[in-house]
Amino acid sequence: MTNKQRNRDPVVARNIKTWQTIIQRRYREGEGGRINELLAPNYQWYGPAETNYGLEGNDFPESLLKQTQQLVNALNGFSISHDMFGEGAMLANRYFISGKHDQPYGNIPASGNRVNVYAIAIARFDPMGRLVEERECWDELEFLKQIGAVKQQDATDLLSAIPEKHAHQLLENRTDTSEALPSIKSLLFDNHDVMPEIRDSVVERNEQQWRAFLQKKFDTQDFSTLFDVVSPKWHWHAPAGVEIDLSEPGAVANFVDDLIATKKCFPDITFHSQVFGEGNRLLYHVVCEFTHSAEMFGVPATGKVIRQNNLAVCYCDQQGRVAKEWEIYDMLSVYKQLGVIHNDSQDINFHNLITSFSKKDVG
């Protein structure tokens, strides 16, 4: 047992043990029925593109079990490694999925390629230690690139991942949807009594540093003291294999230029956030709200107000500066809000969208 585990809040330790058990049963074929005893009656799961599932009767959602087993069956030597931490009733999990793509994944034939992608999930537990709700996002686009379903290896969004003619078609058929924005309440966990009465001072300091970093990036844009809040070795991981490493030559200047350009494109950007942590780790669940006044994810400006849901895990150095980040943002929800995607079914994902265009080409 490590010092970190020995000093862990017993409520957090209990909840981690429960969540680990749920995940083990979810990924083992035939054990889905044994998950139910660990769930609260009002259990909800939230995924990309605003999809959500609740209990089906008293059973864990069958659709989620099928998605999980499809992934397990496609990867020879399937493994999943976790880094779980928590505060109060909340837990975070940054995990990696790996294996060799030796079996079909849906209608995508085996490629023989090695796969290694990350995901982030957050969860809330009730006082009895039952799982109440969880939100989960994984780097599905990078996964599809690694198994050869996306040929454009530099693709960073849906429109750059599909043939150009289909991207043009999606933009031409885009509808000016008048649906209400996803509510902040539906995107962020409700502020139940989830935090401990007395928080760890290190976690509080790290959260203050993260919020100061966010302010520098999108509010004051005062970069003269950037390294007061972020490590000179800051390394950021984003979907589709995008990375920024500030220790590389020219990286700081490029990073600052990109932030200044982003602020000019989206000057009214605001943030709604929930942050919790343990030790040197933080989880931040952020909703960005802004006017779509410049191209984003390949879609020209529409003037619509949109909300983008982000999950991120960061590791802070001994000074509390942000040192490493893994972030997942919900691109598909943005495409839905901009009228590019019209599919309102619960199985909307990159896999189904991208392979639907492959079927059209074959047909």
C-alpha positions in Angstrom: 0.0 0.0 0.0 1.4 3.4 -1.0 1.4 6.5 1.3 -1.2 8.0 -1.0 -3.5 5.1 -0.5 -2.8 4.9 3.2 -3.8 8.5 3.7 -6.8 8.4 1.5 -10.2 9.5 2.7 -12.0 6.2 3.6 -15.1 7.3 1.7 -13.1 7.9 -1.4 -11.3 4.5 -0.9 -14.7 2.7 -0.6 -16.1 4.4 -3.7 -13.0 3.6 -5.7 -13.3 -0.1 -4.8 -17.0 0.0 -5.8 -16.3 1.7 -9.1 -13.4 -0.7 -9.9 -15.8 -3.6 -9.3 -18.4 -2.1 -11.6 -15.9 -1.6 -14.4 -14.6 -5.1 -14.1 -18.1 -6.6 -14.3 -18.9 -4.3 -17.2 -16.0 -5.5 -19.3 -16.5 -9.2 -18.5 -19.0 -10.9 -20.7 -22.0 -12.2 -18.8 -21.4 -10.2 -15.6 -23.5 -7.2 -16.4 -26.3 -8.4 -14.2 -24.1 -8.3 -11.2 -23.6 -4.5 -11.6 -27.1 -3.6 -10.5 -26.5 -4.2 -6.8 -23.9 -1.5 -6.8 -26.0 1.2 -8.4 -28.4 3.7 -7.0 -32.1 3.4 -8.2 -31.8 6.8 -10.0 -28.5 5.8 -11.8 -27.7 7.7 -15.0 -24.8 7.4 -17.5 -23.9 10.4 -19.7 -21.8 10.2 -22.9 -20.8 12.2 -25.9 -23.4 14.1 -28.0 -25.6 14.4 -24.9 -26.6 10.8 -24.9 -27.7 9.3 -21.6 -28.9 6.0 -20.3 -30.7 5.1 -17.1 -31.5 1.7 -15.6 -33.7 -0.5 -17.8 -36.1 -1.8 -15.1 -33.5 -2.8 -12.5 -30.8 -3.7 -15.1 -27.7 -1.9 -16.2 -28.2 -0.4 -19.7 -27.9 -3.2 -22.3 -26.6 -0.8 -24.9 -23.6 0.1 -22.8 -22.8 -3.5 -22.2 -22.9 -4.2 -26.0 -20.7 -1.3 -26.8 -18.2 -2.5 -24.2 -18.2 -6.1 -25.4 -17.7 -4.9 -29.0 -14.5 -3.2 -28.0 -13.3 -6.1 -25.9 -13.9 -8.6 -28.6 -12.1 -6.6 -31.2 -8.9 -6.2 -29.3 -6.7 -9.2 -28.7 -5.0 -8.9 -25.3 -7.5 -6.2 -24.3 -6.4 -4.3 -21.2 -7.6 -1.3 -19.3 -5.4 0.6 -16.9 -6.9 3.1 -14.4 -5.8 6.2 -12.5 -8.6 6.8 -10.1 -8.8 9.6 -7.5 -11.5 11.5 -5.7 -12.7 14.0 -3.2 -15.9 13.7 -1.1 -18.6 11.9 -3.1 -16.8 12.5 -6.5 -14.4 10.3 -8.3 -12.4 10.7 -11.5 -10.8 8.1 -13.7 -8.2 8.7 -16.4 -7.8 5.3 -18.1 -6.1 3.8 -21.1 -7.5 1.1 -23.4 -5.0 -1.1 -25.3 -4.8 -4.2 -27.3 -4.2 -5.5 -30.9 -7.0 -5.1 -33.4 -7.2 -8.7 -34.5 -11.0 -9.0 -34.8 -13.6 -6.9 -36.5 -14.9 -3.8 -34.7 -18.5 -3.5 -35.9 -18.1 -3.5 -39.7 -14.5 -2.4 -39.6 -12.3 -5.4 -40.5 -9.3 -6.4 -38.3 -6.2 -4.3 -39.1 -3.7 -6.0 -36.9 -2.7 -2.6 -35.5 -1.8 -2.0 -31.9 -4.2 0.3 -30.1 -3.6 2.7 -27.2 -6.2 5.4 -26.4 -7.3 7.3 -23.3 -10.6 8.2 -21.8 -11.8 10.2 -18.8 -14.8 9.5 -16.6 -16.3 11.1 -13.5 -18.7 9.7 -11.0 -20.8 10.6 -8.1 -21.7 8.3 -5.3 -24.5 8.4 -2.6 -23.8 8.2 1.1 -24.3 4.5 1.0 -21.5 4.1 -1.6 -23.8 3.4 -4.5 -23.0 4.8 -8.0 -25.5 7.6 -8.8 -24.3 9.1 -12.0 -21.2 9.0 -14.3 -20.1 10.9 -17.3 -17.7 9.2 -19.7 -15.8 10.4 -22.9 -13.1 8.6 -24.8 -10.8 9.5 -27.7 -12.9 7.6 -30.2 -11.6 9.5 -33.2 -8.0 8.5 -32.4 -9.1 4.9 -31.9 -10.6 4.9 -35.4 -7.4 6.3 -36.8 -5.4 3.7 -35.1 -7.5 0.8 -36.5 -7.5 2.2 -40.0 -11.1 3.3 -40.2 -10.0 6.9 -40.8 -7.4 7.2 -43.5 -6.6 10.9 -42.9 -4.1 10.4 -40.1 -3.9 14.2 -39.5 -7.7 14.4 -39.0 -8.7 16.2 -35.8 -12.4 16.4 -36.2 -15.3 14.8 -38.0 -15.2 16.8 -41.2 -11.5 16.2 -41.7 -11.9 12.5 -40.9 -14.3 11.8 -43.8 -13.9 12.2 -47.6 -14.1 15.9 -48.7 -17.2 15.3 -50.8 -19.1 14.0 -47.7 -17.9 16.9 -45.6 -19.2 19.4 -48.2 -22.5 17.5 -48.2 -22.9 17.7 -44.4 -22.2 21.5 -44.5 -24.6 22.0 -47.4 -27.4 20.1 -45.6 -26.8 21.8 -42.3 -29.9 23.0 -40.7 -30.4 26.2 -38.6 -31.7 24.3 -35.6 -33.7 26.4 -33.1 -33.5 23.9 -30.3 -32.6 25.2 -26.9 -29.0 24.9 -25.7 -28.2 22.0 -23.5 -28.8 23.2 -20.0 -25.9 23.8 -17.7 -27.6 21.5 -15.2 -27.6 18.6 -17.7 -24.0 19.1 -18.6 -22.6 19.5 -15.2 -23.2 17.3 -12.2 -25.8 18.9 -9.8 -24.1 20.6 -6.8 -25.2 18.0 -4.2 -23.3 17.9 -1.0 -20.4 16.2 -2.7 -17.4 18.0 -1.3 -16.0 17.4 2.2 -16.5 20.1 4.8 -12.7 20.6 5.1 -10.8 20.3 1.9 -7.1 19.4 1.5 -5.1 22.6 1.3 -2.9 21.2 -1.5 -5.9 20.5 -3.6 -7.3 24.0 -2.9 -4.0 25.6 -3.9 -3.9 23.5 -7.1 -7.4 24.5 -8.0 -6.6 28.1 -7.5 -3.6 27.7 -9.8 -5.7 26.0 -12.5 -8.3 28.8 -12.3 -5.5 31.4 -12.6 -4.2 29.5 -15.7 -7.7 29.5 -17.2 -8.0 33.3 -16.6 -4.6 34.0 -18.2 -5.6 31.9 -21.3 -9.0 33.4 -22.0 -9.5 36.5 -19.8 -6.5 38.8 -19.0 -4.2 37.2 -21.5 -1.3 38.4 -19.4 1.4 35.9 -20.3 4.3 37.7 -18.7 3.8 35.5 -15.6 2.6 32.4 -17.4 5.1 30.2 -15.6 3.8 31.2 -12.2 0.8 28.9 -12.8 2.0 26.5 -15.5 5.1 24.4 -15.6 7.7 25.2 -18.4 7.4 21.5 -19.2 3.6 21.6 -19.5 2.3 18.8 -21.7 -1.3 18.8 -23.0 -3.0 15.8 -24.6 -6.2 16.3 -26.6 -8.5 14.2 -28.8 -7.3 12.7 -32.1 -3.6 12.6 -31.0 -3.2 16.4 -30.6 -0.5 17.4 -28.2 1.3 20.5 -27.0 4.7 20.3 -25.2 5.9 23.7 -24.0 9.4 22.3 -23.5 9.8 22.0 -27.3 11.5 24.9 -29.2 9.1 27.6 -30.3 6.2 25.9 -28.4 5.6 28.8 -25.9 5.3 31.4 -28.7 3.0 29.3 -30.7 0.8 28.5 -27.7 0.5 32.2 -26.8 -0.3 33.1 -30.4 -3.0 30.4 -30.6 -4.6 31.6 -27.4 -4.7 35.2 -28.6 -6.2 34.1 -31.9 -8.8 32.0 -30.1 -9.8 34.9 -27.9 -10.2 37.1 -31.0 -12.4 34.5 -32.7 -14.6 33.9 -29.7 -14.4 37.1 -27.6 -17.5 36.3 -25.5 -16.3 32.9 -24.2 -17.3 32.1 -20.7 -16.8 29.0 -18.5 -18.9 27.0 -16.1 -16.8 24.6 -14.1 -16.7 22.0 -11.3 -13.3 21.0 -9.9 -12.2 18.4 -7.4 -9.0 16.6 -6.7 -6.7 14.5 -4.6 -3.0 14.9 -3.9 -1.4 16.4 -7.1 -4.3 15.6 -9.3 -7.3 17.6 -10.4 -10.4 16.8 -12.4 -12.1 19.7 -14.0 -15.5 19.5 -15.8 -15.9 22.6 -17.8 -18.7 23.9 -20.1 -17.5 26.6 -22.5 -20.2 28.9 -23.8 -19.6 31.3 -26.7 -20.9 32.6 -30.0 -19.8 30.6 -33.0 -18.3 33.7 -34.7 -15.4 31.9 -36.4 -14.7 28.5 -38.0 -14.7 25.6 -35.5 -14.3 21.9 -36.2 -14.5 22.7 -39.9 -17.8 24.5 -39.7 -17.9 28.2 -40.8 -19.2 30.8 -38.4 -23.0 30.6 -37.9 -23.5 33.3 -35.1 -25.2 30.7 -32.9 -24.4 30.5 -29.2 -23.1 27.0 -28.3 -22.0 25.1 -25.3 -19.1 22.7 -25.4 -18.6 20.1 -22.7 -15.0 19.2 -21.6 -13.5 16.7 -19.2 -9.9 17.0 -18.2 -7.4 15.5 -15.7 -4.3 17.5 -14.7 -1.2 16.7 -12.7 0.4 19.6 -10.8 4.0 20.0 -9.8 5.2 20.7 -6.2 4.5 24.4 -6.7 0.9 23.7 -7.7 1.6 24.6 -11.3 -0.3 22.7 -14.0 2.3 20.2 -15.4 0.4 17.6 -17.5 -3.2 17.6 -18.8 -5.4 15.1 -20.6 -8.5 16.6 -22.0 -11.6 15.3 -23.9 -14.1 17.6 -25.4 -17.5 16.7 -26.8 -17.2 17.5 -30.5 -20.3 15.6 -31.5 -22.5 17.8 -29.3 -21.1 20.9 -31.0 -21.9 19.4 -34.4 -25.5 18.7 -33.3 -25.9 22.2 -32.0 -24.7 23.6 -35.3 -27.1 21.5 -37.3 -24.4 19.4 -39.0 -25.5 16.2 -37.3 -29.2 15.4 -37.4 -29.1 12.0 -35.8 -30.9 12.1 -32.4 -30.6 8.4 -31.7 -28.8 7.1 -28.6 -26.1 5.4 -30.6 -24.6 8.5 -32.2 -20.8 8.2 -32.3 -17.9 8.7 -34.6 -17.9 5.0 -35.6 -21.5 5.0 -36.8 -21.1 8.4 -38.6 -17.8 7.6 -40.3 -18.7 4.1 -41.4 -22.1 5.4 -42.8 -20.1 7.4 -45.4 -18.0 4.3 -46.2 -21.2 2.4 -47.0 -22.4 5.2 -49.3 -19.1 5.0 -51.2 -19.4 1.3 -51.5 -23.0 1.5 -52.6 
